[in-house]
Amino acid sequence: MAFAITQTCCTDATCVAVCPVNCIHPTPDERAFGSTEMLYVDPKACIDCGACADACPVDAILPVDSLTSGQQEYAGINAAYFEQSENASQPDAEAGTTSAASDDVDCGPNFHAWGEPTFDRVLPSDFRPLRVAIVGTGPAGMYAAEDLLLHTRSEVTLVDRLPVAGGLVRYGVAPDHPATKKMGDAFARFYTHPRVRMHLGLEVGTNVTAEELAAHHDAVIYAVGAATDRRLGIPGEDRTGSVSATTFVAWYNAHPEVAPDAVDLSAERVVVVGNGNVALDVARILVSDPETLAGTEIAGHALAELRRSKVREVVLLGRRGPEHAAYTRSELLALKHLPGVDLLVDNHDPRIGATIDAAGPTEKAAVLQGVAREAVDWSVPAGAAGGRRRMVFRFCSTPVEVCGDEGIRAVRVTGGAGELDIPAGMALRAIGYRGVPLAGLPFDEATGTVPHEGGRVTGRPGTYVVGWIKRGPSGGIGANRTCAAETVGTLLADAVAGALPTPTGGPKAFRRLARRRRR
């Protein structure tokens, strides 16, 4: 019996470090690390020791013989990764050369190679204990805090504008993914570390300035994420009933800055623009049986609204074909096991079905093989037959207008035979997040990030960035581990070089300042 990694994999590679036989790949030393949707256990090499399962912070690793019916496909997914790698490494009959699968992966400009963390070569005796402020308590900030606390004698000041710590793990993970939310427990152990001071409800730029924060610390790391959403830029986008996924996700996670009545689910059909994992999250929550959410951490007001909901159908719009969808295979697979919900592919363009049929077993489009297809008649009332709810995938469609008067009547799209109005009473845009400018820091409007070199903010000695504000809104929770390693390594190298500014205020002075300014 072997183990298999399942849907909730966070890719932070904790499991790789404890595996005694190196059967989990890609490892941080391999080029493919950070570019795959998840990590995989080689069933031929696994010795069934269970060390990886014990170490996994999100309970994603399970014995193959204990997988539920909805998880059994992951045994094949894990095995297929290694079969594909073996085939890709075979000699090319014509060229007489070999090509490893990992060498063909373009990790992109935002991927940070793991390598040997720079700070592992820096001894604590190389510099005095540092006082480092970290702005943001999400995964990026907490990975940076973990590195500093475990590898140096640094004192860490955690600052968050919200009254509850956790960032993306607390307010960005869907409530029906409790295993992923458990990642917050791993980070929370550092909140009470003897060298940590936490200040919640304190916003940099409002309650304290960036200059004041820097004056009381040797270095400041900004881990503020991407706080807003990308816009469609089409007429009617701001009509009542047009909501961003950022707002919707925050609403069902009880974010303190989103009102309980921010979402109205009185429409029978909802159009979700986008086909990434966030789009699947909001669509899944909309069509799920509310009673399955009752035992989760979903906000009470959201659960009450979902129980009153009239939503019968969610339409997922993708600008391109199924082969280019941004969601991961694991999230799409989960939808196929959603009780009481039918999946349908709108086959309005014959190329869509042809692409799905031609997809290989490891391609995303192949997950849709076996899903019903038809050219949807949008004049028919929303929903599936027999009182079931329905999720419709409509690819090759670009939204051009949100139509209506005060509210929403339809979403107009182009694609296939031309222009079409899809009747709907609500529209959700889920086309990505975007960083916002930070007071006192440079900002690149084109990328929505802070300009930096290895995490060091351009032109601001002693100031650093990590996470989405550093690299853009790409990568899941685990991607922040490598990102934090790079930033902390740069910071410590600056400390050794004597390049950090000398603070003019001490920790007690900052605590007094924070108490006076906290909202």
C-alpha positions in Angstrom: 0.0 0.0 0.0 1.2 3.5 -0.9 0.2 7.0 0.1 -1.3 9.5 -2.3 -1.5 13.3 -2.2 -5.0 14.6 -2.7 -6.9 17.8 -3.5 -5.9 20.0 -0.6 -2.2 19.9 -1.3 -0.6 23.2 -0.3 2.7 22.5 -2.1 4.9 23.9 0.7 7.1 20.7 0.6 7.0 19.9 4.3 6.4 16.3 3.3 9.4 16.3 1.0 11.7 17.1 4.0 10.6 14.1 6.0 10.3 11.4 3.3 13.2 8.9 3.9 13.2 7.5 0.4 12.7 10.7 -1.7 9.4 9.5 -3.3 7.6 12.8 -3.3 8.2 15.1 -6.3 8.8 17.6 -7.6 11.2 18.5 -4.8 12.3 22.1 -4.1 15.6 21.2 -5.8 13.9 20.3 -9.1 13.0 22.8 -11.7 9.4 21.7 -11.9 8.8 22.7 -8.3 6.3 25.5 -8.1 5.0 24.9 -11.6 2.9 21.8 -10.9 -0.6 21.9 -9.5 0.3 19.8 -6.5 3.0 17.4 -5.3 2.9 13.7 -6.0 3.9 10.4 -4.3 5.6 7.8 -6.4 3.7 4.6 -5.7 6.6 2.4 -6.8 9.0 4.1 -4.3 6.7 4.7 -1.4 7.5 2.5 1.6 4.3 3.2 3.5 6.1 4.8 6.5 3.5 7.5 6.9 6.0 10.3 7.7 4.6 12.5 5.0 1.1 12.2 6.2 2.1 13.0 9.8 4.0 16.1 8.6 1.4 17.4 6.1 -0.1 20.6 7.6 -3.4 20.3 5.6 -4.1 16.6 5.8 -3.7 16.1 2.1 -1.8 12.8 2.2 -3.7 9.6 2.8 -3.2 5.8 2.4 -4.5 4.7 -1.0 -6.7 2.0 0.5 -8.5 4.6 2.7 -9.4 7.1 -0.1 -13.1 7.8 -0.3 -15.0 7.4 -3.6 -14.4 11.1 -4.3 -10.7 10.8 -3.7 -9.9 7.5 -5.4 -8.9 9.3 -8.7 -5.9 10.7 -6.9 -4.2 7.4 -6.7 -4.1 7.4 -10.5 -3.1 11.1 -10.7 -0.1 10.5 -8.4 1.0 7.5 -10.5 0.4 9.2 -13.8 2.8 12.0 -12.9 5.7 9.5 -12.7 4.6 7.5 -15.7 4.6 10.7 -17.7 8.0 11.7 -16.4 9.5 8.3 -17.3 8.1 8.5 -20.8 9.4 12.0 -21.3 12.9 10.9 -20.2 13.1 8.1 -22.8 15.6 8.5 -25.7 14.2 10.3 -28.7 14.4 7.8 -31.6 15.2 10.4 -34.2 17.4 12.8 -32.4 19.1 10.3 -30.2 18.7 12.6 -27.1 16.9 12.5 -23.9 14.7 15.2 -22.3 13.6 15.2 -18.7 10.1 16.3 -18.1 11.2 18.9 -15.5 13.6 20.5 -18.0 10.7 21.4 -20.3 8.8 23.4 -17.6 8.8 27.2 -17.9 8.5 28.3 -14.3 7.9 31.9 -15.4 9.4 35.2 -14.2 7.7 35.1 -10.8 9.1 31.7 -9.7 11.7 31.8 -7.0 14.1 28.9 -7.1 14.4 27.1 -3.8 18.0 26.2 -3.7 19.9 26.5 -0.4 18.3 29.3 1.6 20.8 32.1 1.9 20.2 32.6 5.6 21.3 29.1 6.4 24.9 30.2 5.6 24.6 33.3 7.9 25.5 32.7 11.5 23.6 34.5 14.3 26.9 35.8 15.5 27.4 37.7 12.2 25.1 40.4 13.3 23.3 41.6 16.5 19.7 40.4 17.1 17.4 42.2 14.7 14.0 43.8 15.3 11.9 43.0 12.2 8.4 44.2 11.7 6.2 42.1 9.4 3.1 43.8 8.0 0.4 41.1 7.3 -0.2 37.8 9.1 -1.2 35.7 6.1 0.9 32.8 4.8 3.6 35.0 3.2 4.2 37.0 6.4 4.1 34.0 8.6 6.6 32.0 6.5 8.9 35.0 6.8 8.3 35.1 10.6 9.0 31.3 10.8 12.3 31.7 9.0 13.5 34.5 11.2 12.4 32.9 14.5 13.8 29.5 13.7 17.1 30.5 12.1 18.0 33.7 13.9 17.6 35.5 17.2 15.4 38.2 15.7 12.6 39.8 17.5 9.5 40.0 15.3 6.7 42.5 15.4 3.5 41.3 13.6 1.2 44.1 12.4 -2.2 43.6 10.8 -4.9 46.1 10.0 -7.6 43.5 10.8 -8.7 42.6 14.3 -8.1 38.9 13.7 -4.8 37.4 12.4 -4.6 34.9 9.5 -4.9 36.9 6.3 -5.6 34.7 3.3 -5.9 31.5 5.3 -8.6 33.1 7.5 -10.5 35.1 5.0 -9.7 33.7 1.6 -10.1 29.9 1.8 -13.6 28.4 1.2 -15.3 27.1 4.3 -15.8 23.7 2.8 -12.0 23.3 2.6 -11.4 22.9 6.4 -8.2 21.0 5.8 -6.6 23.9 4.0 -7.8 26.2 6.7 -5.8 24.1 9.2 -2.7 25.7 7.7 -3.6 28.5 10.0 -2.9 26.4 13.0 0.7 25.8 11.9 1.2 29.6 11.7 -0.7 30.4 14.9 1.9 28.7 17.0 4.2 31.6 16.3 1.7 34.2 17.6 2.7 33.4 21.2 6.4 32.9 20.5 8.5 34.7 23.2 10.2 36.8 20.6 7.0 37.9 18.9 4.8 40.9 19.6 1.5 41.2 17.7 -0.5 44.4 17.0 -3.9 43.8 15.5 -6.2 46.5 14.2 -3.2 48.7 13.3 -3.0 49.9 9.7 0.2 51.1 8.3 -0.5 54.3 6.4 -3.5 55.2 8.5 -2.7 54.5 12.2 1.0 54.6 11.8 3.2 55.8 8.9 5.7 53.6 7.1 8.4 56.0 8.4 7.3 55.5 12.0 7.3 51.7 11.6 10.7 51.8 10.1 12.1 54.1 12.7 11.4 51.5 15.4 12.8 48.4 13.6 15.9 47.4 11.8 13.8 46.1 8.9 10.2 46.0 7.7 8.7 43.2 5.6 5.4 44.0 3.8 3.3 40.9 3.3 0.0 42.7 2.5 -1.1 40.5 -0.4 -3.3 41.7 -3.3 -6.2 43.4 -1.6 -8.5 44.2 -4.5 -9.8 42.5 -7.6 -9.2 43.0 -11.3 -12.0 44.6 -13.2 -13.6 43.6 -16.5 -13.8 47.2 -17.8 -17.2 46.7 -19.5 -20.4 48.7 -19.4 -22.7 47.9 -16.5 -20.0 46.3 -14.3 -21.0 48.5 -11.3 -24.8 47.7 -11.4 -26.5 46.4 -8.3 -26.0 42.7 -8.3 -22.6 42.8 -10.0 -20.2 41.6 -7.2 -16.5 40.9 -7.2 -15.3 37.5 -6.0 -13.1 39.4 -3.5 -16.3 40.7 -1.8 -18.1 37.4 -2.1 -15.3 35.3 -0.6 -14.9 37.8 2.2 -18.6 37.8 2.8 -18.9 34.1 3.4 -15.7 34.2 5.6 -17.1 36.9 7.9 -14.5 39.5 6.9 -15.0 42.5 9.2 -15.0 45.0 6.3 -17.8 43.3 4.3 -21.3 43.9 5.5 -23.5 40.8 6.2 -26.1 42.1 3.7 -23.5 42.6 0.9 -24.8 39.6 -1.1 -28.4 39.0 -2.3 -29.1 35.5 -3.6 -32.6 36.0 -4.9 -31.7 35.4 -8.5 -32.1 31.9 -10.1 -29.2 32.2 -12.4 -25.7 33.6 -11.6 -23.0 34.2 -14.1 -19.4 33.9 -12.8 -16.8 35.4 -15.1 -13.6 33.5 -14.8 -12.5 29.9 -14.6 -9.7 29.8 -12.0 -9.9 28.1 -8.6 -11.6 31.2 -7.0 -14.3 31.0 -9.7 -14.9 27.3 -8.9 -15.0 28.2 -5.1 -17.7 30.7 -5.4 -19.7 28.6 -7.9 -19.4 25.6 -5.6 -20.6 27.5 -2.6 -23.6 28.9 -4.6 -24.9 25.5 -5.6 -23.9 23.4 -2.5 -26.5 22.1 -0.1 -26.3 24.7 2.7 -26.6 21.9 5.3 -23.3 20.5 4.2 -21.8 23.9 5.1 -23.5 24.2 8.5 -20.6 22.5 10.4 -17.9 24.6 8.8 -16.5 28.0 9.7 -18.8 29.8 7.2 -20.2 33.1 8.4 -23.6 32.8 10.1 -25.1 35.5 7.9 -23.9 33.8 4.7 -25.3 30.4 5.8 -28.7 32.1 6.5 -28.7 33.7 3.0 -27.7 30.4 1.3 -30.6 28.7 3.0 -32.9 31.3 1.5 -31.1 31.3 -1.8 -33.1 30.9 -5.0 -30.0 30.1 -7.1 -30.6 27.1 -9.3 -27.8 27.5 -11.9 -24.3 29.0 -12.0 -22.7 29.7 -15.4 -18.9 29.8 -15.5 -17.7 32.0 -18.4 -14.2 31.3 -19.8 -12.8 33.6 -22.5 -10.7 30.7 -24.0 -11.2 27.0 -24.5 -11.2 24.2 -21.8 -7.5 23.5 -22.5 -6.6 26.9 -21.2 -8.7 27.0 -18.0 -6.9 28.4 -15.0 -8.4 26.1 -12.4 -6.5 23.0 -11.2 -7.5 19.5 -12.1 -8.0 18.7 -8.4 -10.6 21.5 -7.9 -12.5 20.5 -11.0 -12.5 16.8 -10.0 -14.1 17.8 -6.7 -17.1 19.3 -8.5 -17.9 16.0 -10.2 -18.7 14.6 -6.7 -20.9 17.4 -5.5 -24.2 15.9 -4.3 -27.3 17.2 -5.9 -25.5 19.2 -8.6 -25.3 18.4 -12.3 -22.4 19.6 -14.5 -22.9 20.6 -18.1 -20.6 21.9 -20.9 -22.3 24.3 -23.2 -21.3 22.9 -26.6 -22.2 26.1 -28.5 -18.9 25.8 -30.4 -17.9 22.4 -31.9 -14.3 23.1 -31.1 -15.1 22.8 -27.4 -16.2 19.2 -27.5 -13.4 18.3 -29.9 -10.8 19.7 -27.5 -12.3 17.7 -24.6 -12.4 14.5 -26.5 -8.8 14.8 -27.7 -7.3 15.7 -24.3 -4.8 13.3 -22.8 -5.3 11.8 -19.4 -3.1 14.3 -17.6 -4.6 17.4 -19.3 -7.3 19.6 -17.6 -9.7 19.2 -20.4 -9.8 15.5 -19.9 -11.6 15.9 -16.6 -14.6 17.1 -18.5 -14.7 13.9 -20.5 -18.0 12.2 -19.5 -19.6 15.5 -18.4 -22.9 16.1 -20.3 -22.8 18.4 -23.3 -25.4 20.3 -25.1 -26.0 23.7 -26.8 -27.9 25.4 -24.0 -31.2 27.2 -24.8 -30.9 30.2 -22.5 -34.5 31.1 -22.9 -35.3 28.0 -20.7 -35.6 28.7 -16.9 -32.5 28.2 -14.9 -31.6 24.9 -13.3 -31.6 21.2 -14.0 -34.5 18.8 -14.0 -35.9 17.3 -10.9 -35.1 20.2 -8.6 -31.4 19.6 -8.8 -28.9 22.5 -9.2 -26.7 22.9 -12.2 -23.3 24.3 -13.1 -22.7 25.2 -16.7 -19.3 25.6 -18.2 -19.4 28.0 -21.2 -16.0 28.4 -22.8 -14.9 30.6 -25.7 -17.1 33.4 -24.4 -16.1 37.0 -23.6 -18.4 39.2 -21.5 -19.0 42.6 -23.2 -21.8 44.1 -21.0 -23.7 43.6 -17.9 -27.2 44.5 -19.0 -30.1 45.9 -17.0 -31.6 49.0 -15.5 -31.1 49.4 -11.7 -30.3 45.7 -11.3 -29.0 43.0 -13.7 -31.1 41.4 -16.4 -28.4 39.6 -18.4 -24.7 39.3 -19.2 -24.0 39.9 -22.9 -21.2 37.7 -24.3 -19.5 37.3 -27.7 -18.1 34.0 -29.0 -19.3 31.1 -31.1 -22.2 32.3 -33.4 -21.9 35.9 -32.3 -23.4 38.0 -29.6 -25.7 36.5 -27.0 -27.5 37.6 -23.8 -27.4 35.1 -21.0 -30.3 35.9 -18.6 -29.1 36.3 -15.1 -29.9 38.3 -11.9 -26.4 38.3 -10.5 -22.9 38.6 -12.0 -19.7 37.6 -10.1 -16.3 38.6 -11.6 -13.5 36.2 -10.6 -10.7 37.1 -13.0 -7.9 37.6 -10.4 -6.6 39.8 -7.6 -4.6 42.9 -7.7 -2.2 44.7 -5.3 -2.8 48.3 -4.2 -0.3 51.1 -3.6 1.2 51.3 -0.1 1.7 54.6 1.5 5.4 55.5 1.4 6.4 52.7 -0.9 7.0 52.7 -4.7 4.4 50.9 -6.8 4.2 49.4 -10.3 0.8 50.1 -11.7 1.2 47.7 -14.6 1.9 44.7 -12.4 0.2 45.8 -9.2 3.4 45.0 -7.2 6.1 46.9 -5.3 9.4 47.0 -7.3 12.1 45.0 -5.7 15.3 43.1 -6.1 15.2 39.7 -4.4 12.5 41.1 -2.0 14.5 44.3 -1.2 12.3 47.3 -2.1 13.9 49.5 -4.7 15.2 52.7 -3.2 14.1 51.9 0.4 17.0 50.4 2.5 15.6 48.2 5.2 12.3 47.7 3.5 11.2 44.3 2.0 8.3 42.6 0.4 7.0 39.0 0.3 4.0 37.2 -1.2 1.6 38.6 -3.8 2.6 42.2 -3.3 6.1 41.1 -4.3 5.4 38.6 -7.2 1.8 39.3 -8.2 -1.3 37.2 -7.4 0.1 33.8 -8.5 0.7 30.6 -6.6 -1.0 29.1 -3.6 -0.2 28.9 0.1 3.0 26.8 -0.3 4.5 29.1 -3.0 4.9 31.7 -0.3 7.5 29.5 1.5 10.1 29.8 -1.3 9.2 33.5 -1.7 9.8 34.1 2.0 13.1 32.2 1.9 14.4 34.6 -0.8 13.3 37.7 1.0 14.6 36.7 4.4 17.9 35.7 2.8 18.2 39.1 1.2 17.4 40.8 4.5 20.0 38.8 6.4 22.6 39.4 3.8 22.0 43.1 4.1 22.3 42.8 7.9 25.7 41.1 7.5 26.8 43.8 5.1 25.8 46.5 7.5 23.3 47.9 5.0 20.3 48.1 7.4 19.4 51.6 8.8 19.8 52.0 12.6 16.4 52.4 14.3 15.9 55.5 16.4 13.1 54.1 18.6 13.0 51.0 20.7 10.4 48.2 21.1 8.7 49.8 24.2 8.3 53.1 22.4 6.6 51.4 19.5 4.3 49.5 21.7 3.2 52.8 23.3 2.8 54.3 19.9 0.7 51.4 18.7 -1.6 51.5 21.8 -2.3 55.2 21.2 -2.9 54.8 17.5 -4.8 51.4 17.3 -8.3 51.8 15.9 
